[in-house]
Amino acid sequence: MAFSVPSYSKSLYKELCVRALWGSKGCKAQVEEEKNAGGMKLSDKKMESRAVRIMVCEEELLLNRHINGHQKATSTVGRSNCGKEDQDLNLNMVVDRIFSGIQPTGTPHLGNYLGAIQNWVNLQRKCSSVLYSIMDMHSLTMPKEPAVLRQNILDTTAAILACGIDPKKCFLFRQSLVPEHAELAWILGCLTNVPRLLRLPQWKMKRASQNSEGTVGLLTYPVLQAADILLYKSTRVPVGEDQVLHLELAQDIAQHFNKKYGEFFPVPKAILSTTKKIKSLRDPSVKMSKSDPQKLATVNIADSPDEIVLKFRKAVTDFTSEVTYDPAARPGVSNLVSIHAAVTGLSIEEVLHQATGLDTAHYKMVVAESVIQKFAPIRNEIKKLQEDKSHLIKVLDDGAEKAKELAAPIYQEIRRLVGFQ
């Protein structure tokens, strides 16, 4: 489990469980009856689950006040271990929580890994409350064959596990297994203006790629993104440059909801990747993409060494042989430098120093070898995981159950606020 439960005294621990049970069942009389009948008769597993609920629901503030009164030393209970720079996000003692998602397009490519997954691995080490979702509902905005989608979900899961995502340090789950995502999206959609959605560049771009007027799902999927984030009261969202406007929409929706129904959602902030955007090897004016019709344009993390060498050998550069970094004037070579720096962990300056005296043809092979070394253990692990389909399904099912534990009480309070109950 991603959360560590503090070691309270037994009496205090039971009292905290009572508080959580009170909040989740909404029945003071029943809680008092159970408490007075001789204590909570719960297994250790259920008690841990109840204690976790305290740290993730409306009881967070109550818990912190209680601990502050009994143990000054534990005044940081309910916060993450993200460091002092993150304390500005602790809005009214709200847990600092990270949420991010990836569409199941099969095995991720080099750009996915360097721009997102590598950052996910680092974040799960630093923070105690992290959720990562396989966004299968979002994937329906582009037509998919059911069998292909099912396989893509498993392949994506295998890949991110192989890259270092640890279900013991985060919640890894499939979006569609938590129905509150879709239900909250409807509520938030009723607070969102259509003109705002029509202005988003992704709507214009993807509608054009479909050669049609576009579907309702394609138009409103940014609202579902907002629901994905807000359902868990997330405070931080790792995003790429192309998703910043969607996060701004989620921020506006959160503020609109709070204005209408009272302060409830923290306004999520962006975690922008420090990795340079990885561009197509065949057209460095556009980002690397699995949908690129040119097979040599995109390096997948499961590609064989021979495939990787071929793709880098065919990478577009220019007529200058020296290796320099100038994205505006030399986008192709600069893209190779960015990739080299990202996979080795070196700075741009260090990479350029190592490339002194090399022409671009030889430098392509240096970059290819760095990528091969980076992905060799990941590729082997992907193959092992893909052979155990039941394990992948169990990981996603277990993650969904944990996600539901977080989502259910928050969504029940939303239902109460909007008047459903």
N, C-alpha and C positions, 0 to 999 in steps of 0.2 A: 504493500500500500504506500502511496506517495506521501502520506501524512504521518508524522511521528506524534504519538499521544503522550503527553507529559505524565510522569509518575506521581500522581496525586496520592494523598492518603485515601484509604478505602472509603471513609465516610464522605470526604469531599468529592471523590470520584462518583459515588452513587448520587450525590446531590446534583452534580453536573449532568448525570444521565437523566435525572428527574426533569431538569430544566429542558433538556433536548426533547424528551418525550412529551413534555407539556407543549413545546413549540410545534412538534410534528403532528400531534394528534389534536391539538387545540382543545383539550378537555381538562380543565383544572380539577374538576371533581374526581375524575378517574385517576389522575396522577396523585392527588392527595390520598385517595383510597389505597392505591398501591404502596405509597410511601408509608402510610400509617399501619399497613398490614404486616410490616416486618421487613421492609427493605426491598430492593429491586431483585427479582429472581430472573436474572439474565445471565447467559453464558458470557465468558470473557470476550468471545468474538462479537456478540451483540452489543456488549458494553463498549467495546472499542468503536463499533459502528456508530453508536449513539454519541460518543464523545467527539468523533469526527464531524458529525452533523452540527455540533455546537460551533465548531470552528469554521463552518462553511455557510451557515444560515443566519437568520436574524438574531440568534442567541450569541453571536460573536461579541457584541458590545457588552452584553450581560456577563459573559464569561470573563472578559478582561477586567471589568469592574470588580468581580468577585475575587479574582486572583490578586489584583492590586491591593485588595483589602486584607488578604491573608498572607501573601507571599510577595513582597516587593521585588524579590529577585527574579520572579517569573513574569514581570510586567510586559514581556514581549510575546506572551502566549497568543497564538492566533495569527502571528505575523510570519512571514517567510524569512529565509536566511539570505535574502538577496543583497544585503549590505546597506550602509547608511544612505547611499545615493538614491535608494528606492523608497525611503520613508515618506517622501512627499506624496506617494500614492496611497498611503494608509488613510483613506477617507473615512473618518469616524470609526476607526478600528476595523475597517473592512480588510479581509485577507487579501494580500497581494497575490493575485492569481493570473497565470498566463494561459491563454488559449490560442491555438492555431490549428489549421487544417490543411489537408492536401487532397486533391482530387485523385481518384483511383484510375490513373491512366496506364497502369502497368508498372514496369520497372522505371524508376526516375532517371532523368538524364543528368549530365554533369552540372548544368545550370541549377536544376532543382537541388542537387546535393550541396553545392557551394553557397547558393543563395538562401536556402531554407533549412534543409535537414541537418547540416553541420551545426548550424546555430541552435536547432532544437536540442541536439545532444548536449551542447554546452549549457543551455538554459535548465535542463532537467537536473544538472549537477549543482546549479547555483540556487535554485528556488525549490521550495517544498510543495508548492501547489501548482501543478502543471497539467494541462489537458491537451492532447493531440487527437484529432479526429480524421478518419477517412471519410471524406465528404462525398458519399455516394449519391445523396440527394442532389447536390449541385451538378454532378456529372450528367444528369438527365437533361440539362440545358442544351447539350449537344447529343444528337441521336446515338444510341448505343444498342447493340444486340444484347439481350439478357445474358447469354452464355459468356460473351466477351466481358461484360461488366462484372459478372461473378468472378471470372478469372483475374481480371485487373485488380479487383479488391484484394485478392489473396497475394498477387504478385507485388502490389504496392506495400502491403503489410510485411511481407517477407523482406523486401528491400530496406524499409526503414528500421526494422529490427536488426538486420545485418549491419546497418550503418551505425548502430549503437543506441537506438532508442530502447529504454529499459522499462517494461510495464510495472516494475516494482518501484520506479522513481517517478512515474507519471501515470495518467489515465490515458490509455490508448484504446480507442473505440470507434465503432462504425456509427456515423451520424444517424442513419435511418432507424437504428435500434433504440433511439431515445426519442419517442414521439413528441416530447415537449418542444423540440426544435421547431417542428412544423406548426404546432399550436401557437407558440409564441410569435412565430413569423406572421400569422394571421392578425394577431392583436397589434403588432407593430406596423403591419401593412396598413391598418386602418388609421394610423397616425402619420402616414407618409404621403406626400404629394406626388402625383404622377409626373408633373413637369421636372421635379428634381431627379427622378429616375431617368427620364428621357435625356437629360443633359450629361449623364455619365458616359465617358468615352468608350468603355467596354461594351455598352449596349449598342452604340453606333457601329463599332468595329465588328462585333460578333454577328449582329444582324446582317451586315453586309456579306459576311462569310457564308451565311446560310442562304443567301440569294432569296430572301423572303422578307416579309414584314416583321418577322420575329415573333417568338411565342411569349405568352404571359410569364412563363417560368424564367425565360431569358431576361425579361424586363425587371422582374421582382426578385431575382436571386440575391441582389445586394441587401434586401430586407431580411432574407433568410440568413445571410452572413451576420447581420446585426443581431438576429435572434441567437445564432450560434454563440456569439460572444457574450451577450447580456444574460443569457439563461443561467450562466454560472457566476454572474457578477464579476466577470473578468476585469482586471485592471490594466493588463498589458497584452498587446497583440503584436507578435513579430509579423511584419509585412514588408513586401517589396514595394518599389516605387510605383508600380502599376496598380497597387491596391490601396494607396493612401487615401484616395477620394472615397473609396468604399468605407474605410475606417472613419473618415470624417462624417459620413452619413450615419454610421452607428453611434457616433458621439452625439450628433444632433438629435437622433431618435431618443437616446437615453435622456438627454436634457428636456426634450419635449414631454416624455413620459413623466419625468420628475416634476415638471411644472404643473402637469395636469393632475397627477395622483399623489404628489408628495415625494420627498427625497427617498429614492429607493435604489436606483442603479448608480454605481460609480461610473464616471465617464472614462472609458478605456483610453489608454495612451499607446502610441506606436513604439515598437522596438524596431528601428530601421537597421537592415543588414549593412555591415561595413564592407562586405564583399562587393567588388565592382560587378555590374550586371554582365553575365556571360552572354556573348553574342554568337550568332550562327557562324560556323566555320566556313560556310560558303557565301554568306552575305552578312558581313559584320555591321551592317546598318540596322539589323533587326536582332531581337534576342533569340537565343537558342530555344527550340520548341520541338516537342515530339510530333506535332502536326505538320512540321516542315516537309514538303513533298520531296525535297532533296535528301536522300538517305545519308549522304556524306556530311550533312550540315550539323548533325546532332550526335554527340557521344553519350551513349547510355552507360550507366555504371556497371552493367553486366556484360558489356562488350568484351570480346576476346582481345588479347594483345595485338593480334594481327589486324583486327578491325580498327582498333584505336590508332595504330601506326598509319594505316591507310587514310583514315579521316584527317589526321594532322598533316600528313604529307600533301594531301589535296587542299589544305586550308588556304583560303584566299589571303594574300599579303599585298605586296606591291613590287616596284622595280628597284627599290633601294635595298641593298643587302645588309646594311647595319641594323642591329636590333636597338630600337629606341621606343620610348613611350610617349605617344602623342595621339590620343583618341580622335581628335578632330581631323588631323592631317593624315594619320596612319592607323585607321581603325582596325585593320586586320592584324597587323603586328602587335598593336596595343592589346588586342583581345588575347593573343597568345601570352603576352606578358602578365596580364591579369589572371589568366588561368594558372600559369606557372606559380605566381605568387600565392594564389589561394590554396593550391594543393600542397605546397611545401610549407606554408606558414611564414614565408619570408616577405619582406617589404618589397615594394616595386624597385626601390633603389638597390636592394641586395640582389634581386634577380637580374637587374641590368648589369650590375658589377660582374656577376657570374657569366653573363653572356658576352662580355667584352671579347672581341676578336672573332666571334662566331657570325657567320652569315645567316640569313633567315632560313635557308634550307636545312642547315645543320641544327639551328635552334628549334625548328619544328620537332625534330626527333628527340631533343632534350626534353621538351614539354611533354611529348607523347610518353616517354619513359617515366616521367614523374607521375603522370596520370595512371599509367599501368601499375606502378608500385603502390599508389594510393588505393586503387580499387581491387587489387588482387585478392586480399583477404575478404573484402566485402563480397566480391563475386563468388568466391567459394562458399561463403556462409549463406548467400541467397539460394544457391543450388541445394544446400542441405535443408533449409527451411521450406523450400517449395515442395520437397518430397514428403513433408509432414503436414498435409492439409488440415487434419483434425487439430493439430496444435495451433495453427494460425487462426482457425475459427474460434477455438477456446480463448485465445488471447483477446480477440475482439469482443466475444460474449462477456468475458469477465470484466473487461474494461467498460462495457456498456452498463453492466450492473452497478459498478462504482459510480459511473457518471449519473445514472438515475438517482442514486443516493444523494448526490449533490443537487440535481435539478429539481426533484420532486417537491421538496419544501419551499424552494424559491418560487417555483411556478404556482404552487398553491397560494402563496401570498399574493402573487400577481393576479390570480383569479379573484381573490378577495378584493384587491384594490380596484379592479375594473368593474366589479359588481356581479361576477358570475356566481359568487357564493357569499 
